[in-house]
Amino acid sequence: MEEYQVMIQSREWLVGWGTLSLINAGLAQGKNRSGLLWWVLSLIFGPLATLVIVLLSKVPEKPYG
C-alpha cells in the first residue's frame, strides 16, 4: 500500500512540474521570448526558471521591413 501512495505522489509531482513548464512557456512568449526554449529550461530548472522569466523584461518587437 505504501508503494502505491509513493506512485500517486510521484505522478502528482510530475503533473505539477509539467504544468509549470507550460505556464512558463506562455509567460516567455508573452515577453517575446522563445516558448520552446523556456519550456525545456522549465522542465530542467522548474520554479527557478519561473523566477527568471518573471524578472526578465519584455524583449522589444523588431520592426518589419
PDB file with SEQRES, HELIX, SHEET and CRYST1 records, atoms N, CA, C and O in Angstrom:
SEQRES   1 A   65  MET GLU GLU TYR GLN VAL MET ILE GLN SER ARG GLU TRP          
SEQRES   2 A   65  LEU VAL GLY TRP GLY THR LEU SER LEU ILE ASN ALA GLY          
SEQRES   3 A   65  LEU ALA GLN GLY LYS ASN ARG SER GLY LEU LEU TRP TRP          
SEQRES   4 A   65  VAL LEU SER LEU ILE PHE GLY PRO LEU ALA THR LEU VAL          
SEQRES   5 A   65  ILE VAL LEU LEU SER LYS VAL PRO GLU LYS PRO TYR GLY          
HELIX    1 AA1 GLU A    2  GLY A   30  1                                  29    
HELIX    2 AA2 GLY A   35  PHE A   45  1                                  11    
HELIX    3 AA3 PRO A   47  LEU A   55  1                                   9    
CRYST1    1.000    1.000    1.000  90.00  90.00  90.00 P 1           1          
ATOM      1  N   MET A   1       0.822  -1.203   0.000  1.00  0.00           N  
ATOM      2  CA  MET A   1       0.000   0.000   0.000  1.00  0.00           C  
ATOM      3  C   MET A   1       0.862   1.261   0.000  1.00  0.00           C  
ATOM      4  O   MET A   1       0.516   2.259  -0.633  1.00  0.00           O  
ATOM      5  N   GLU A   2       1.974   1.208   0.707  1.00  0.00           N  
ATOM      6  CA  GLU A   2       2.847   2.376   0.776  1.00  0.00           C  
ATOM      7  C   GLU A   2       3.463   2.691  -0.596  1.00  0.00           C  
ATOM      8  O   GLU A   2       3.628   3.858  -0.949  1.00  0.00           O  
ATOM      9  N   GLU A   3       3.798   1.657  -1.361  1.00  0.00           N  
ATOM     10  CA  GLU A   3       4.349   1.863  -2.699  1.00  0.00           C  
ATOM     11  C   GLU A   3       3.333   2.562  -3.593  1.00  0.00           C  
ATOM     12  O   GLU A   3       3.700   3.407  -4.410  1.00  0.00           O  
ATOM     13  N   TYR A   4       2.079   2.219  -3.445  1.00  0.00           N  
ATOM     14  CA  TYR A   4       1.022   2.846  -4.240  1.00  0.00           C  
ATOM     15  C   TYR A   4       0.928   4.339  -3.930  1.00  0.00           C  
ATOM     16  O   TYR A   4       0.761   5.150  -4.841  1.00  0.00           O  
ATOM     17  N   GLN A   5       1.035   4.707  -2.655  1.00  0.00           N  
ATOM     18  CA  GLN A   5       0.975   6.117  -2.267  1.00  0.00           C  
ATOM     19  C   GLN A   5       2.161   6.884  -2.836  1.00  0.00           C  
ATOM     20  O   GLN A   5       2.011   8.032  -3.254  1.00  0.00           O  
ATOM     21  N   VAL A   6       3.327   6.270  -2.857  1.00  0.00           N  
ATOM     22  CA  VAL A   6       4.518   6.909  -3.429  1.00  0.00           C  
ATOM     23  C   VAL A   6       4.322   7.129  -4.921  1.00  0.00           C  
ATOM     24  O   VAL A   6       4.711   8.172  -5.446  1.00  0.00           O  
ATOM     25  N   MET A   7       3.721   6.158  -5.615  1.00  0.00           N  
ATOM     26  CA  MET A   7       3.473   6.295  -7.049  1.00  0.00           C  
ATOM     27  C   MET A   7       2.497   7.444  -7.316  1.00  0.00           C  
ATOM     28  O   MET A   7       2.693   8.219  -8.252  1.00  0.00           O  
ATOM     29  N   ILE A   8       1.457   7.554  -6.505  1.00  0.00           N  
ATOM     30  CA  ILE A   8       0.472   8.629  -6.675  1.00  0.00           C  
ATOM     31  C   ILE A   8       1.134   9.978  -6.447  1.00  0.00           C  
ATOM     32  O   ILE A   8       0.917  10.915  -7.216  1.00  0.00           O  
ATOM     33  N   GLN A   9       1.941  10.084  -5.396  1.00  0.00           N  
ATOM     34  CA  GLN A   9       2.625  11.346  -5.107  1.00  0.00           C  
ATOM     35  C   GLN A   9       3.606  11.705  -6.220  1.00  0.00           C  
ATOM     36  O   GLN A   9       3.733  12.876  -6.579  1.00  0.00           O  
ATOM     37  N   SER A  10       4.298  10.712  -6.767  1.00  0.00           N  
ATOM     38  CA  SER A  10       5.239  10.965  -7.854  1.00  0.00           C  
ATOM     39  C   SER A  10       4.508  11.457  -9.096  1.00  0.00           C  
ATOM     40  O   SER A  10       4.970  12.369  -9.781  1.00  0.00           O  
ATOM     41  N   ARG A  11       3.374  10.849  -9.375  1.00  0.00           N  
ATOM     42  CA  ARG A  11       2.588  11.252 -10.538  1.00  0.00           C  
ATOM     43  C   ARG A  11       2.087  12.695 -10.371  1.00  0.00           C  
ATOM     44  O   ARG A  11       2.133  13.484 -11.314  1.00  0.00           O  
ATOM     45  N   GLU A  12       1.618  13.026  -9.185  1.00  0.00           N  
ATOM     46  CA  GLU A  12       1.139  14.393  -8.927  1.00  0.00           C  
ATOM     47  C   GLU A  12       2.269  15.396  -9.089  1.00  0.00           C  
ATOM     48  O   GLU A  12       2.076  16.478  -9.642  1.00  0.00           O  
ATOM     49  N   TRP A  13       3.452  15.030  -8.604  1.00  0.00           N  
ATOM     50  CA  TRP A  13       4.602  15.905  -8.718  1.00  0.00           C  
ATOM     51  C   TRP A  13       4.959  16.130 -10.190  1.00  0.00           C  
ATOM     52  O   TRP A  13       5.251  17.257 -10.589  1.00  0.00           O  
ATOM     53  N   LEU A  14       4.938  15.079 -10.989  1.00  0.00           N  
ATOM     54  CA  LEU A  14       5.258  15.198 -12.415  1.00  0.00           C  
ATOM     55  C   LEU A  14       4.214  16.031 -13.163  1.00  0.00           C  
ATOM     56  O   LEU A  14       4.561  16.829 -14.034  1.00  0.00           O  
ATOM     57  N   VAL A  15       2.954  15.849 -12.826  1.00  0.00           N  
ATOM     58  CA  VAL A  15       1.898  16.640 -13.459  1.00  0.00           C  
ATOM     59  C   VAL A  15       2.083  18.114 -13.116  1.00  0.00           C  
ATOM     60  O   VAL A  15       1.946  18.972 -13.988  1.00  0.00           O  
ATOM     61  N   GLY A  16       2.387  18.413 -11.878  1.00  0.00           N  
ATOM     62  CA  GLY A  16       2.620  19.798 -11.463  1.00  0.00           C  
ATOM     63  C   GLY A  16       3.817  20.409 -12.160  1.00  0.00           C  
ATOM     64  O   GLY A  16       3.761  21.555 -12.606  1.00  0.00           O  
ATOM     65  N   TRP A  17       4.897  19.655 -12.257  1.00  0.00           N  
ATOM     66  CA  TRP A  17       6.122  20.141 -12.912  1.00  0.00           C  
ATOM     67  C   TRP A  17       5.855  20.403 -14.400  1.00  0.00           C  
ATOM     68  O   TRP A  17       6.295  21.414 -14.947  1.00  0.00           O  
ATOM     69  N   GLY A  18       5.135  19.490 -15.042  1.00  0.00           N  
ATOM     70  CA  GLY A  18       4.802  19.658 -16.458  1.00  0.00           C  
ATOM     71  C   GLY A  18       3.885  20.850 -16.686  1.00  0.00           C  
ATOM     72  O   GLY A  18       4.053  21.593 -17.653  1.00  0.00           O  
ATOM     73  N   THR A  19       2.918  21.030 -15.799  1.00  0.00           N  
ATOM     74  CA  THR A  19       2.016  22.179 -15.914  1.00  0.00           C  
ATOM     75  C   THR A  19       2.790  23.482 -15.750  1.00  0.00           C  
ATOM     76  O   THR A  19       2.566  24.438 -16.492  1.00  0.00           O  
ATOM     77  N   LEU A  20       3.691  23.521 -14.789  1.00  0.00           N  
ATOM     78  CA  LEU A  20       4.513  24.711 -14.581  1.00  0.00           C  
ATOM     79  C   LEU A  20       5.343  25.020 -15.823  1.00  0.00           C  
ATOM     80  O   LEU A  20       5.506  26.187 -16.181  1.00  0.00           O  
ATOM     81  N   SER A  21       5.865  23.997 -16.479  1.00  0.00           N  
ATOM     82  CA  SER A  21       6.677  24.230 -17.680  1.00  0.00           C  
ATOM     83  C   SER A  21       5.837  24.841 -18.802  1.00  0.00           C  
ATOM     84  O   SER A  21       6.324  25.695 -19.543  1.00  0.00           O  
ATOM     85  N   LEU A  22       4.592  24.414 -18.930  1.00  0.00           N  
ATOM     86  CA  LEU A  22       3.710  25.001 -19.950  1.00  0.00           C  
ATOM     87  C   LEU A  22       3.354  26.446 -19.617  1.00  0.00           C  
ATOM     88  O   LEU A  22       3.297  27.295 -20.506  1.00  0.00           O  
ATOM     89  N   ILE A  23       3.118  26.724 -18.349  1.00  0.00           N  
ATOM     90  CA  ILE A  23       2.836  28.100 -17.923  1.00  0.00           C  
ATOM     91  C   ILE A  23       4.046  28.985 -18.202  1.00  0.00           C  
ATOM     92  O   ILE A  23       3.898  30.109 -18.681  1.00  0.00           O  
ATOM     93  N   ASN A  24       5.235  28.482 -17.906  1.00  0.00           N  
ATOM     94  CA  ASN A  24       6.457  29.249 -18.161  1.00  0.00           C  
ATOM     95  C   ASN A  24       6.647  29.524 -19.651  1.00  0.00           C  
ATOM     96  O   ASN A  24       7.093  30.609 -20.025  1.00  0.00           O  
ATOM     97  N   ALA A  25       6.317  28.567 -20.494  1.00  0.00           N  
ATOM     98  CA  ALA A  25       6.417  28.781 -21.939  1.00  0.00           C  
ATOM     99  C   ALA A  25       5.486  29.910 -22.367  1.00  0.00           C  
ATOM    100  O   ALA A  25       5.859  30.744 -23.191  1.00  0.00           O  
ATOM    101  N   GLY A  26       4.281  29.940 -21.813  1.00  0.00           N  
ATOM    102  CA  GLY A  26       3.341  31.021 -22.118  1.00  0.00           C  
ATOM    103  C   GLY A  26       3.835  32.360 -21.617  1.00  0.00           C  
ATOM    104  O   GLY A  26       3.708  33.366 -22.315  1.00  0.00           O  
ATOM    105  N   LEU A  27       4.397  32.392 -20.416  1.00  0.00           N  
ATOM    106  CA  LEU A  27       4.958  33.637 -19.883  1.00  0.00           C  
ATOM    107  C   LEU A  27       6.088  34.143 -20.775  1.00  0.00           C  
ATOM    108  O   LEU A  27       6.182  35.338 -21.056  1.00  0.00           O  
ATOM    109  N   ALA A  28       6.942  33.226 -21.215  1.00  0.00           N  
ATOM    110  CA  ALA A  28       8.070  33.603 -22.073  1.00  0.00           C  
ATOM    111  C   ALA A  28       7.575  34.185 -23.393  1.00  0.00           C  
ATOM    112  O   ALA A  28       8.093  35.201 -23.855  1.00  0.00           O  
ATOM    113  N   GLN A  29       6.582  33.551 -23.998  1.00  0.00           N  
ATOM    114  CA  GLN A  29       6.049  34.064 -25.262  1.00  0.00           C  
ATOM    115  C   GLN A  29       5.415  35.436 -25.066  1.00  0.00           C  
ATOM    116  O   GLN A  29       5.479  36.282 -25.958  1.00  0.00           O  
ATOM    117  N   GLY A  30       4.810  35.660 -23.918  1.00  0.00           N  
ATOM    118  CA  GLY A  30       4.231  36.965 -23.621  1.00  0.00           C  
ATOM    119  C   GLY A  30       5.283  38.057 -23.508  1.00  0.00           C  
ATOM    120  O   GLY A  30       4.970  39.241 -23.628  1.00  0.00           O  
ATOM    121  N   LYS A  31       6.525  37.664 -23.277  1.00  0.00           N  
ATOM    122  CA  LYS A  31       7.637  38.613 -23.196  1.00  0.00           C  
ATOM    123  C   LYS A  31       8.493  38.565 -24.464  1.00  0.00           C  
ATOM    124  O   LYS A  31       9.648  38.989 -24.458  1.00  0.00           O  
ATOM    125  N   ASN A  32       7.915  38.046 -25.549  1.00  0.00           N  
ATOM    126  CA  ASN A  32       8.586  37.954 -26.854  1.00  0.00           C  
ATOM    127  C   ASN A  32       9.869  37.120 -26.782  1.00  0.00           C  
ATOM    128  O   ASN A  32      10.869  37.445 -27.423  1.00  0.00           O  
ATOM    129  N   ARG A  33       9.827  36.062 -26.008  1.00  0.00           N  
ATOM    130  CA  ARG A  33      10.953  35.143 -25.903  1.00  0.00           C  
ATOM    131  C   ARG A  33      10.524  33.773 -26.410  1.00  0.00           C  
ATOM    132  O   ARG A  33       9.331  33.522 -26.580  1.00  0.00           O  
ATOM    133  N   SER A  34      11.464  32.902 -26.650  1.00  0.00           N  
ATOM    134  CA  SER A  34      11.181  31.584 -27.208  1.00  0.00           C  
ATOM    135  C   SER A  34      10.433  30.703 -26.198  1.00  0.00           C  
ATOM    136  O   SER A  34      10.970  30.344 -25.151  1.00  0.00           O  
ATOM    137  N   GLY A  35       9.202  30.371 -26.532  1.00  0.00           N  
ATOM    138  CA  GLY A  35       8.418  29.496 -25.670  1.00  0.00           C  
ATOM    139  C   GLY A  35       9.014  28.103 -25.581  1.00  0.00           C  
ATOM    140  O   GLY A  35       9.020  27.496 -24.510  1.00  0.00           O  
ATOM    141  N   LEU A  36       9.515  27.591 -26.699  1.00  0.00           N  
ATOM    142  CA  LEU A  36      10.102  26.245 -26.720  1.00  0.00           C  
ATOM    143  C   LEU A  36      11.345  26.181 -25.837  1.00  0.00           C  
ATOM    144  O   LEU A  36      11.509  25.243 -25.057  1.00  0.00           O  
ATOM    145  N   LEU A  37      12.210  27.169 -25.959  1.00  0.00           N  
ATOM    146  CA  LEU A  37      13.430  27.195 -25.148  1.00  0.00           C  
ATOM    147  C   LEU A  37      13.080  27.246 -23.665  1.00  0.00           C  
ATOM    148  O   LEU A  37      13.654  26.510 -22.863  1.00  0.00           O  
ATOM    149  N   TRP A  38      12.143  28.109 -23.305  1.00  0.00           N  
ATOM    150  CA  TRP A  38      11.784  28.250 -21.897  1.00  0.00           C  
ATOM    151  C   TRP A  38      10.998  27.046 -21.393  1.00  0.00           C  
ATOM    152  O   TRP A  38      11.034  26.747 -20.199  1.00  0.00           O  
ATOM    153  N   TRP A  39      10.294  26.355 -22.274  1.00  0.00           N  
ATOM    154  CA  TRP A  39       9.623  25.121 -21.872  1.00  0.00           C  
ATOM    155  C   TRP A  39      10.670  24.075 -21.465  1.00  0.00           C  
ATOM    156  O   TRP A  39      10.533  23.413 -20.436  1.00  0.00           O  
ATOM    157  N   VAL A  40      11.711  23.939 -22.287  1.00  0.00           N  
ATOM    158  CA  VAL A  40      12.771  22.971 -21.986  1.00  0.00           C  
ATOM    159  C   VAL A  40      13.509  23.375 -20.710  1.00  0.00           C  
ATOM    160  O   VAL A  40      13.761  22.538 -19.844  1.00  0.00           O  
ATOM    161  N   LEU A  41      13.854  24.658 -20.596  1.00  0.00           N  
ATOM    162  CA  LEU A  41      14.536  25.126 -19.389  1.00  0.00           C  
ATOM    163  C   LEU A  41      13.681  24.892 -18.145  1.00  0.00           C  
ATOM    164  O   LEU A  41      14.199  24.564 -17.077  1.00  0.00           O  
ATOM    165  N   SER A  42      12.386  25.061 -18.293  1.00  0.00           N  
ATOM    166  CA  SER A  42      11.474  24.853 -17.168  1.00  0.00           C  
ATOM    167  C   SER A  42      11.378  23.388 -16.780  1.00  0.00           C  
ATOM    168  O   SER A  42      11.214  23.075 -15.600  1.00  0.00           O  
ATOM    169  N   LEU A  43      11.477  22.484 -17.747  1.00  0.00           N  
ATOM    170  CA  LEU A  43      11.488  21.063 -17.414  1.00  0.00           C  
ATOM    171  C   LEU A  43      12.715  20.711 -16.576  1.00  0.00           C  
ATOM    172  O   LEU A  43      12.666  19.828 -15.719  1.00  0.00           O  
ATOM    173  N   ILE A  44      13.821  21.422 -16.839  1.00  0.00           N  
ATOM    174  CA  ILE A  44      15.070  21.144 -16.130  1.00  0.00           C  
ATOM    175  C   ILE A  44      15.127  21.877 -14.786  1.00  0.00           C  
ATOM    176  O   ILE A  44      15.466  21.284 -13.762  1.00  0.00           O  
ATOM    177  N   PHE A  45      14.792  23.167 -14.800  1.00  0.00           N  
ATOM    178  CA  PHE A  45      15.000  24.004 -13.617  1.00  0.00           C  
ATOM    179  C   PHE A  45      13.726  24.326 -12.830  1.00  0.00           C  
ATOM    180  O   PHE A  45      13.809  24.818 -11.705  1.00  0.00           O  
ATOM    181  N   GLY A  46      12.570  24.061 -13.398  1.00  0.00           N  
ATOM    182  CA  GLY A  46      11.303  24.230 -12.691  1.00  0.00           C  
ATOM    183  C   GLY A  46      11.046  25.635 -12.170  1.00  0.00           C  
ATOM    184  O   GLY A  46      11.098  26.597 -12.936  1.00  0.00           O  
ATOM    185  N   PRO A  47      10.766  25.767 -10.870  1.00  0.00           N  
ATOM    186  CA  PRO A  47      10.405  27.067 -10.292  1.00  0.00           C  
ATOM    187  C   PRO A  47      11.500  28.134 -10.435  1.00  0.00           C  
ATOM    188  O   PRO A  47      11.199  29.327 -10.470  1.00  0.00           O  
ATOM    189  N   LEU A  48      12.743  27.716 -10.517  1.00  0.00           N  
ATOM    190  CA  LEU A  48      13.819  28.687 -10.722  1.00  0.00           C  
ATOM    191  C   LEU A  48      13.659  29.378 -12.076  1.00  0.00           C  
ATOM    192  O   LEU A  48      13.895  30.581 -12.190  1.00  0.00           O  
ATOM    193  N   ALA A  49      13.262  28.632 -13.087  1.00  0.00           N  
ATOM    194  CA  ALA A  49      13.018  29.223 -14.408  1.00  0.00           C  
ATOM    195  C   ALA A  49      11.845  30.198 -14.347  1.00  0.00           C  
ATOM    196  O   ALA A  49      11.859  31.223 -15.028  1.00  0.00           O  
ATOM    197  N   THR A  50      10.837  29.890 -13.542  1.00  0.00           N  
ATOM    198  CA  THR A  50       9.704  30.800 -13.378  1.00  0.00           C  
ATOM    199  C   THR A  50      10.180  32.131 -12.817  1.00  0.00           C  
ATOM    200  O   THR A  50       9.796  33.192 -13.308  1.00  0.00           O  
ATOM    201  N   LEU A  51      11.006  32.071 -11.801  1.00  0.00           N  
ATOM    202  CA  LEU A  51      11.532  33.295 -11.196  1.00  0.00           C  
ATOM    203  C   LEU A  51      12.303  34.124 -12.217  1.00  0.00           C  
ATOM    204  O   LEU A  51      12.141  35.343 -12.280  1.00  0.00           O  
ATOM    205  N   VAL A  52      13.134  33.469 -13.011  1.00  0.00           N  
ATOM    206  CA  VAL A  52      13.930  34.193 -14.014  1.00  0.00           C  
ATOM    207  C   VAL A  52      13.020  34.839 -15.056  1.00  0.00           C  
ATOM    208  O   VAL A  52      13.232  35.995 -15.422  1.00  0.00           O  
ATOM    209  N   ILE A  53      12.023  34.122 -15.533  1.00  0.00           N  
ATOM    210  CA  ILE A  53      11.112  34.680 -16.534  1.00  0.00           C  
ATOM    211  C   ILE A  53      10.381  35.895 -15.987  1.00  0.00           C  
ATOM    212  O   ILE A  53      10.236  36.903 -16.678  1.00  0.00           O  
ATOM    213  N   VAL A  54       9.931  35.801 -14.771  1.00  0.00           N  
ATOM    214  CA  VAL A  54       9.193  36.913 -14.163  1.00  0.00           C  
ATOM    215  C   VAL A  54      10.094  38.137 -14.026  1.00  0.00           C  
ATOM    216  O   VAL A  54       9.637  39.265 -14.210  1.00  0.00           O  
ATOM    217  N   LEU A  55      11.359  37.926 -13.706  1.00  0.00           N  
ATOM    218  CA  LEU A  55      12.270  39.052 -13.512  1.00  0.00           C  
ATOM    219  C   LEU A  55      12.786  39.652 -14.822  1.00  0.00           C  
ATOM    220  O   LEU A  55      13.200  40.811 -14.844  1.00  0.00           O  
ATOM    221  N   LEU A  56      12.766  38.885 -15.906  1.00  0.00           N  
ATOM    222  CA  LEU A  56      13.248  39.398 -17.192  1.00  0.00           C  
ATOM    223  C   LEU A  56      12.274  40.421 -17.763  1.00  0.00           C  
ATOM    224  O   LEU A  56      11.060  40.312 -17.591  1.00  0.00           O  
ATOM    225  N   SER A  57      12.829  41.409 -18.442  1.00  0.00           N  
ATOM    226  CA  SER A  57      11.974  42.404 -19.088  1.00  0.00           C  
ATOM    227  C   SER A  57      11.523  41.892 -20.456  1.00  0.00           C  
ATOM    228  O   SER A  57      12.090  40.947 -21.005  1.00  0.00           O  
ATOM    229  N   LYS A  58      10.507  42.530 -20.980  1.00  0.00           N  
ATOM    230  CA  LYS A  58       9.978  42.137 -22.285  1.00  0.00           C  
ATOM    231  C   LYS A  58      10.949  42.560 -23.380  1.00  0.00           C  
ATOM    232  O   LYS A  58      11.499  43.660 -23.343  1.00  0.00           O  
ATOM    233  N   VAL A  59      11.153  41.682 -24.351  1.00  0.00           N  
ATOM    234  CA  VAL A  59      12.032  41.982 -25.479  1.00  0.00           C  
ATOM    235  C   VAL A  59      11.228  42.839 -26.459  1.00  0.00           C  
ATOM    236  O   VAL A  59      10.120  42.461 -26.839  1.00  0.00           O  
ATOM    237  N   PRO A  60      11.782  44.007 -26.881  1.00  0.00           N  
ATOM    238  CA  PRO A  60      11.050  44.822 -27.846  1.00  0.00           C  
ATOM    239  C   PRO A  60      10.855  44.090 -29.171  1.00  0.00           C  
ATOM    240  O   PRO A  60      11.731  43.347 -29.616  1.00  0.00           O  
ATOM    241  N   GLU A  61       9.719  44.303 -29.786  1.00  0.00           N  
ATOM    242  CA  GLU A  61       9.459  43.679 -31.082  1.00  0.00           C  
ATOM    243  C   GLU A  61      10.304  44.348 -32.151  1.00  0.00           C  
ATOM    244  O   GLU A  61      10.514  45.561 -32.124  1.00  0.00           O  
ATOM    245  N   LYS A  62      10.787  43.544 -33.096  1.00  0.00           N  
ATOM    246  CA  LYS A  62      11.585  44.086 -34.192  1.00  0.00           C  
ATOM    247  C   LYS A  62      10.641  44.652 -35.253  1.00  0.00           C  
ATOM    248  O   LYS A  62       9.656  44.009 -35.618  1.00  0.00           O  
ATOM    249  N   PRO A  63      10.945  45.862 -35.751  1.00  0.00           N  
ATOM    250  CA  PRO A  63      10.095  46.415 -36.811  1.00  0.00           C  
ATOM    251  C   PRO A  63      10.295  45.629 -38.112  1.00  0.00           C  
ATOM    252  O   PRO A  63      11.409  45.231 -38.454  1.00  0.00           O  
ATOM    253  N   TYR A  64       9.211  45.426 -38.807  1.00  0.00           N  
ATOM    254  CA  TYR A  64       9.283  44.688 -40.070  1.00  0.00           C  
ATOM    255  C   TYR A  64       9.518  45.643 -41.233  1.00  0.00           C  
ATOM    256  O   TYR A  64       8.975  46.747 -41.280  1.00  0.00           O  
ATOM    257  N   GLY A  65      10.342  45.184 -42.169  1.00  0.00           N  
ATOM    258  CA  GLY A  65      10.519  45.809 -43.441  1.00  0.00           C  
ATOM    259  C   GLY A  65      11.273  47.016 -43.527  1.00  0.00           C  
ATOM    260  O   GLY A  65      11.434  47.567 -44.616  1.00  0.00           O  
TER     261      GLY A  65                                                      
END                                                                             
